[in-house]
Every structure is written in structure tokens, then in C-alpha cells.
Amino acid sequence: MAFLELYPIVVAAILWGKQWCGKKILFYCDNAATVHIIKKGRSKEPCIMKLMRRLTMCAVYNNFAVFSEHVPGASNTIADALSRFQIHKFRELAPEAEMDPTPCPPLSEILWTAQ
């Protein structure tokens, strides 16, 4: 589960890291294990460490700091709607969101490509 929670965070850092230069970025997550991994910067799971290394390198390369805070699942309505592909509900909860989705890099690029 932590991999699936961490993956979109890494994708966001890759896509928008340049815009975050000099900023502190706080990710809210309803998965306590993922929050712990981000705070510690490491995991015993090799696949999760690949994501953490990519997130860390992206943060260093683009000069931003990453923080994470736990939010109860019941309060995480926007992310929940999006992860369940409830687009209409997502649009109601986040009307300021871009109308067109941002293309995401493939998993192979995220895991294997250097910054």
C-alpha cells in the first residue's frame, strides 16, 4: 500500500518540482506508513526505496523540501474521489483543479531514469 501512496507523490515532484524551487512542500496522506517513510526518508522495501531515492533526488535537484503529515481517511475526500476515478465528485470538491489531466511519465522512467 505504501508504494501506491508514495507513487503519486513522486510523480508530482517530477512534474512540478521546478515550480517548487525554494519551497517547503507538505503532502497530506491517509496512510501512516507512507507518512513515516517520507519523514524518515527510507524503507526496508527495495521498491519503495527506489521511489524515495527518486523523490529525494528530485527535491535536491530542484531545491525544495518535502514534508508529510497524516490526515484521517475520512478527511481525505479529494484524493479519495480521484483515486476511485469519481471524476464528477472530484470536480465538485476541487473546482480549481486543471480541466485537462497532466500526462504522467511511465513507471519505468520513474524507477530507472536518473534525474
Sequence and secondary structure as in RCSB ss.txt:
>XXXX:A:sequence
MAFLELYPIVVAAILWGKQWCGKKILFYCDNAATVHIIKKGRSKEPCIMKLMRRLTMCAVYNNFAVFSEHVPGAS
NTIADALSRFQIHKFRELAPEAEMDPTPCPPLSEILWTAQ
>XXXX:A:secstr
 HHHHHHHHHHHHHHHGGGGTT EEEEEES HHHHHHHHHT  SSHHHHHHHHHHHHHHHHHT EEEEEE  GGG
 HHHHHHHTT HHHHHHH TTS SS      HHHHHH   
